[in-house]
């Protein structure tokens, strides 16, 4: 038997974090995504309780007051948070948990979940990051500028993570991501209930 692991993944917008996480979840059925709560509106194709749980700002603030979040943060004018109850539920089911959150949230989680594995995804360069964000065509120019400024600040935090992946070529980045998951599962601290022969 192996104790479940909490994997905390952060990256600036456009670094490819969501793509890497989707591929990992597709291949590893025993890793579950902790779906975050948010006050932002759904983007095209996003489903409630699959990509995020979309709630009102009032309900979100009530959850903060009630101590319902393991972490929460304001990102680009919207609130995002990780439910304590969801983490507990997944942990009780014996699964590894993938937590896709920003730098602010990861710092909060680190105070309570020191044994988690912290992974940061970097873009090859700021110029490539800018091109990726422009290619999305999901936001006005002003919002794009804000995301790039935010990205510069977030990138400075990469040294606070256990692992860093530079997402230059997606296939290579995914292999590195999967290697971190597999090696973390093999750590002696995650092995429990092993019976020695008599």
Order of alpha helices (4+ residues) and beta strands (2+ residues): beta-alpha-beta-beta-beta-alpha-beta-beta-alpha-beta-alpha-beta-alpha-alpha-beta-alpha
